[in-house]
């Protein structure tokens, strides 16, 4: 960082690295990419193993109007 006088005004010149706080290493890009891939893989595994499937329970039948509707017959 250095200062100069231009046309009677004090002007401060700051280098690009000083303004940005350091060099960019693109680490954030890699972390986000790897995290996204891991989330997609985890979701695919859960979907493939049937984690999101639910079986019918007695609670499903309790909301039916009557037993015939619940069982599908008279």
C-alpha positions in Angstrom: 0.0 0.0 0.0 1.3 3.4 -0.9 0.0 6.9 -1.0 0.6 9.5 -3.7 -0.5 13.1 -4.1 -2.3 13.6 -7.4 -3.6 17.1 -8.2 -3.4 18.1 -4.5 -5.3 15.1 -3.3 -3.9 12.2 -1.3 -4.6 9.0 -3.1 -4.1 5.5 -1.6 -3.2 2.7 -3.9 -3.9 -0.8 -2.6 -2.7 -3.9 -4.4 -5.2 -6.6 -5.5 -4.0 -9.1 -2.9 -4.3 -6.6 -0.1 -7.9 -5.8 -1.1 -9.0 -9.4 -1.4 -7.2 -10.5 1.8 -4.9 -13.0 0.1 -4.7 -15.2 -2.9 -7.7 -17.2 -4.2 -7.1 -20.9 -4.1 -10.6 -22.1 -5.3 -10.9 -24.3 -2.2 -14.4 -23.1 -1.6 -15.4 -24.3 -5.0 -14.0 -27.8 -4.4 -15.6 -28.0 -1.0 -19.1 -27.1 -2.4 -18.7 -29.5 -5.3 -17.7 -32.4 -3.1 -20.4 -31.7 -0.6 -23.1 -31.6 -3.3 -21.9 -34.9 -4.8 -22.0 -36.5 -1.4 -25.5 -35.3 -0.7 -26.7 -36.6 -4.1 -25.1 -40.0 -3.4 -26.6 -40.2 0.1 -30.0 -39.3 -1.3 -29.7 -42.0 -4.1 -28.7 -44.6 -1.5 -31.7 -43.8 0.7 -34.0 -43.9 -2.3 -32.6 -47.2 -3.6 -32.9 -48.9 -0.2 -36.5 -48.0 0.2 -36.0 -45.6 3.1 -38.8 -43.3 1.9 -41.3 -46.1 1.4 -43.9 -46.5 4.2 -45.9 -49.6 4.9 -49.6 -49.6 5.7 -50.3 -49.5 9.4 -53.4 -49.4 11.5 -53.3 -45.7 11.5 -54.1 -45.7 7.8 -57.3 -47.5 8.4 -58.5 -45.3 11.3 -59.1 -42.4 8.9 -61.5 -44.4 6.7 -65.2 -43.7 6.9 -66.0 -47.3 7.9 -64.4 -50.8 7.9 -65.8 -51.8 4.5 -64.0 -48.9 2.9 -60.8 -49.7 4.8 -60.8 -53.3 3.7 -62.2 -52.8 0.2 -65.2 -55.1 0.7 -68.5 -55.5 2.5 
